[in-house]
Amino acid sequence: MTIVYSSSDPIANGSAWSPKADIASQLHWQSAFSSALGGKTDFIEAGVYLQPPKFSIQNLAPAEGGNLPIVKTFADHSYPQSACGGAKTNLEALMNHPDIVQYVAKFKPEVAAAKAAGKPIVFGETNSATCGGGGISPTFGAGLWIVDYVFQSVILGYERLYFHHGMLGLGRLKGSGEVTFGLISGTVGNSPYSWWGANNVFAPYYGRSFESCRLPSQLTRQALTLPRRLYRTRTTSLSSTRRAATLPHTPSHQMAPSASLPC
C-alpha cells in the first residue's frame, strides 16, 4: 500500500513519484511561499514523512541548502501499527516497552539529520495505528502506551508530538493499492482517536496528562486543563487495559480557565 502521488497527479508531471521528486517539490514550494510573503523565513514545517527511511528527513535536510533559513521545523508522521486494508492491530504489542523503545529508535537518523541542519524535529502527526486506530486507540492500554512512547520520543530528540484527534476521513483502498480519503462530519468524540467527547473523557487523555506533569517545563510541555468537576470525580479501575475510559466531564464551554491539571 502506498500513500504517495502517482504519475496521474498534476504535481508529479507525468512521472513516477520518488524521494527525489518529493524533495524538488518541497524546495520549490518553500521558495515560492517565502517569496510570496516578502522573503519570510523560519515558518515552514518541512518533510512531513510517514515512517521513513525511503521518504525521509535524512534525504531532505542535506538538500535544503539555501532554503534552510525558510524551515522552522522538520516533521515525521508516526504510527506504530496499521489498521489499513484489513490489517490487524495488537494492544499487547503496542504497550510492550522493548517494542516501544525499538520502534522509536528507528527514527534516530531522522533526529540526527535535523540536528545536523540546526533545526528542531517533531512528530507532526502521530497515534497508535493508522486508519482509525483499529480498536486499540480508546483504551487504557493506549493511555499507558502514550506515557512510554512520549518519553522515548523526547529522549531521542523529538521536541513535540502532535496526536491525531478525530478523523477528517477514512482510508479506502483502490485497486491500485493507493488510498483515497472521504470526509466525515461529526467526528468530535466519535473517532477512536478522540481523547474526549461531548460527555466523556477517554483513557489516552490521562496518559498524556501524566507524562505532561512529569516532563520538565523546558521540554516544551503542553499545558493541559481539566474542568474542576472532572478531577474531583476521577475514579476508575485499571483492571482491564482493553476497557475504554468513559469518565464524565463538563462541556468545554463550562471549563474553568484556572482549573489547571493537578500535577
C-alpha positions as CSV (number, residue, x, y, z in Angstrom):
1,M,0.0,0.0,0.0
2,T,1.2,3.5,-0.9
3,I,0.0,6.9,0.2
4,V,2.0,8.9,-2.4
5,Y,1.3,10.7,-5.6
6,S,1.1,8.8,-8.9
7,S,2.0,9.9,-12.4
8,S,-1.6,10.9,-13.0
9,D,-1.4,13.6,-10.3
10,P,-0.6,17.1,-11.7
11,I,2.2,17.6,-9.1
12,A,4.0,14.6,-10.5
13,N,4.2,16.0,-14.0
14,G,3.6,12.6,-15.6
15,S,6.4,10.9,-13.8
16,A,6.5,8.3,-11.0
17,W,6.7,9.9,-7.6
18,S,10.0,9.4,-5.8
19,P,12.1,10.9,-2.9
20,K,14.0,13.0,-5.5
21,A,10.7,14.3,-6.9
22,D,9.4,15.0,-3.5
23,I,12.4,16.9,-2.4
24,A,12.3,19.0,-5.6
25,S,8.7,19.8,-5.0
26,Q,9.2,20.8,-1.3
27,L,12.1,23.1,-2.2
28,H,10.0,24.7,-4.9
29,W,7.1,25.3,-2.7
30,Q,9.3,26.6,0.2
31,S,10.8,29.2,-2.1
32,A,7.5,30.1,-3.7
33,F,5.8,30.7,-0.4
34,S,8.7,32.6,1.1
35,S,8.9,34.9,-2.0
36,A,5.1,35.5,-1.9
37,L,5.4,36.5,1.8
38,G,8.2,39.0,1.1
39,G,11.1,36.8,1.9
40,K,9.7,35.4,5.1
41,T,11.9,32.9,6.9
42,D,11.6,30.4,9.7
43,F,8.0,29.3,9.1
44,I,7.9,26.1,7.0
45,E,7.5,22.6,8.6
46,A,9.4,20.5,6.1
47,G,9.3,16.8,5.4
48,V,6.1,15.6,7.0
49,Y,7.0,12.0,6.1
50,L,5.2,8.9,7.2
51,Q,7.7,6.4,8.7
52,P,11.0,6.8,6.8
53,P,13.6,5.9,5.5
54,K,12.6,5.9,1.8
55,F,11.0,9.4,2.1
56,S,12.9,11.0,5.0
57,I,14.5,14.0,6.7
58,Q,17.7,12.1,6.2
59,N,17.4,12.9,2.5
60,L,15.6,16.2,2.6
61,A,17.7,18.1,5.2
62,P,21.0,18.0,3.4
63,A,19.3,19.1,0.2
64,E,17.8,22.2,1.7
65,G,20.8,24.4,1.1
66,G,19.8,28.0,0.7
67,N,16.3,27.1,1.7
68,L,17.3,26.1,5.2
69,P,16.5,29.6,6.7
70,I,12.9,29.2,5.5
71,V,12.5,26.0,7.5
72,K,11.2,26.3,11.1
73,T,11.0,22.6,11.9
74,F,11.3,19.2,10.3
75,A,8.5,16.7,10.8
76,D,7.8,13.0,10.6
77,H,4.4,11.2,11.0
78,S,4.4,8.1,13.2
79,Y,2.0,5.2,13.7
80,P,3.5,2.1,15.3
81,Q,0.7,-0.1,13.9
82,S,-1.8,-0.1,11.0
83,A,-5.4,-0.9,10.6
84,C,-5.5,-0.1,6.9
85,G,-6.6,-2.6,4.3
86,G,-7.8,-5.1,6.9
87,A,-4.5,-5.1,8.9
88,K,-4.9,-6.3,12.5
89,T,-3.7,-4.4,15.5
90,N,-2.3,-5.8,18.8
91,L,-2.8,-3.9,22.0
92,E,-0.3,-6.0,24.0
93,A,2.4,-5.3,21.4
94,L,1.6,-1.6,21.4
95,M,2.1,-1.5,25.2
96,N,5.3,-3.6,25.2
97,H,8.2,-1.5,26.5
98,P,11.0,-3.1,24.5
99,D,8.9,-2.8,21.3
100,I,8.3,0.9,22.0
101,V,12.0,1.5,22.5
102,Q,12.9,-0.4,19.4
103,Y,10.2,1.4,17.3
104,V,11.2,4.9,18.4
105,A,14.9,4.1,17.9
106,K,14.2,3.6,14.1
107,F,13.8,7.4,13.9
108,K,17.3,8.1,15.3
109,P,18.7,9.0,11.8
110,E,15.9,11.5,11.4
111,V,16.8,13.3,14.6
112,A,20.5,13.3,13.7
113,A,19.7,14.8,10.2
114,A,17.6,17.6,11.7
115,K,20.2,18.3,14.4
116,A,22.9,18.5,11.8
117,A,20.8,21.1,10.0
118,G,20.4,23.0,13.2
119,K,16.6,22.6,13.2
120,P,14.1,21.1,15.7
121,I,12.2,17.9,14.7
122,V,8.7,17.0,15.7
123,F,6.2,14.2,15.2
124,G,3.7,16.3,13.1
125,E,1.1,13.6,13.4
126,T,1.0,10.5,15.5
127,N,-1.2,8.0,17.2
128,S,-1.4,4.2,17.8
129,A,-2.5,2.9,14.4
130,T,-3.3,4.3,11.0
131,C,-6.8,4.2,9.5
132,G,-8.8,4.9,12.7
133,G,-6.8,3.1,15.4
134,G,-8.1,-0.5,14.8
135,G,-10.0,-0.6,18.1
136,I,-6.9,-0.1,20.3
137,S,-6.8,3.7,20.4
138,P,-9.6,4.5,23.0
139,T,-8.3,2.0,25.6
140,F,-6.5,2.1,28.9
141,G,-3.6,0.2,27.2
142,A,-3.3,3.1,24.7
143,G,-3.2,5.5,27.6
144,L,-0.2,3.6,29.1
145,W,1.4,3.4,25.7
146,I,1.3,7.1,25.3
147,V,3.3,7.6,28.5
148,D,6.1,5.4,27.4
149,Y,6.0,6.5,23.8
150,V,6.2,10.2,24.5
151,F,9.1,9.7,27.0
152,Q,11.1,7.6,24.5
153,S,10.4,10.2,21.7
154,V,11.5,13.1,23.8
155,I,14.6,11.2,25.0
156,L,15.5,10.5,21.3
157,G,15.2,14.2,20.4
158,Y,11.7,14.9,19.1
159,E,10.6,18.3,20.6
160,R,6.9,18.0,20.1
161,L,4.3,15.3,19.4
162,Y,1.0,16.2,17.7
163,F,-1.5,13.5,18.4
164,H,-4.2,12.8,15.8
165,H,-7.5,13.9,17.3
166,G,-10.6,12.8,15.4
167,M,-10.6,11.9,11.7
168,L,-11.2,14.0,8.7
169,G,-11.6,10.9,6.6
170,L,-11.4,7.1,6.4
171,G,-8.9,5.4,4.2
172,R,-10.4,3.4,1.3
173,L,-8.1,1.1,-0.7
174,K,-8.4,1.3,-4.5
175,G,-7.4,-1.4,-6.9
176,S,-4.0,0.2,-7.5
177,G,-3.1,-0.1,-3.8
178,E,-3.4,3.7,-3.3
179,V,-5.5,5.2,-0.6
180,T,-8.3,7.8,-1.0
181,F,-10.0,9.7,1.7
182,G,-13.6,10.7,2.1
183,L,-14.6,13.5,4.5
184,I,-16.7,12.6,7.6
185,S,-18.8,15.0,9.5
186,G,-19.4,15.0,13.3
187,T,-16.2,13.1,14.3
188,V,-15.6,15.0,17.5
189,G,-15.9,12.5,20.3
190,N,-16.9,9.8,17.8
191,S,-13.5,9.0,16.4
192,P,-11.4,6.3,18.1
193,Y,-8.6,8.9,18.1
194,S,-10.5,11.4,20.2
195,W,-9.4,12.0,23.8
196,W,-12.7,13.5,24.8
197,G,-16.3,13.7,23.5
198,A,-19.3,15.7,24.4
199,N,-19.9,13.9,27.7
200,N,-16.8,11.8,28.3
201,V,-13.0,11.9,28.6
202,F,-11.2,8.8,27.3
203,A,-8.2,6.9,28.7
204,P,-5.5,8.3,26.3
205,Y,-6.0,11.8,27.8
206,Y,-4.9,10.6,31.2
207,G,-1.7,9.0,29.8
208,R,-0.9,12.4,28.1
209,S,-1.8,14.2,31.3
210,F,0.5,12.0,33.4
211,E,3.6,12.5,31.2
212,S,2.9,16.2,30.8
213,C,3.1,16.6,34.5
214,R,6.3,14.6,34.6
215,L,8.2,16.3,31.8
216,P,10.4,19.3,32.8
217,S,8.9,22.6,31.7
218,Q,11.9,23.3,29.5
219,L,10.9,20.4,27.3
220,T,8.0,22.4,25.9
221,R,5.4,20.7,28.0
222,Q,1.9,21.1,26.7
223,A,-0.3,22.8,29.2
224,L,-3.4,20.7,29.8
225,T,-6.5,21.8,31.7
226,L,-9.3,19.8,33.2
227,P,-12.7,21.0,34.4
228,R,-12.8,21.1,38.2
229,R,-15.7,18.7,38.3
230,L,-13.8,16.1,36.4
231,Y,-10.8,15.7,38.6
232,R,-12.9,15.7,41.7
233,T,-14.7,12.6,40.4
234,R,-11.9,10.9,38.5
235,T,-12.0,7.4,40.0
236,T,-11.9,4.2,37.9
237,S,-10.4,0.8,37.7
238,L,-7.4,-0.1,35.6
239,S,-8.3,-3.8,35.8
240,S,-8.5,-4.2,32.1
241,T,-6.2,-2.4,29.7
242,R,-8.7,-3.1,26.9
243,R,-11.6,-1.3,28.7
244,A,-12.3,2.2,27.3
245,A,-12.4,5.0,29.8
246,T,-15.7,7.0,29.7
247,L,-15.4,9.4,32.6
248,P,-17.9,12.3,32.9
249,H,-16.8,15.9,32.3
250,T,-18.4,19.3,31.9
251,P,-18.9,20.7,28.4
252,S,-15.9,22.6,27.0
253,H,-17.6,26.0,27.3
254,Q,-18.0,25.4,31.1
255,M,-14.3,24.6,31.6
256,A,-12.7,26.9,34.2
257,P,-9.6,28.5,32.7
258,S,-7.9,28.4,36.1
259,A,-8.5,24.7,36.6
260,S,-5.0,23.5,35.8
261,L,-4.2,19.9,35.8
262,P,-3.3,18.9,39.4
263,C,0.2,17.5,38.8
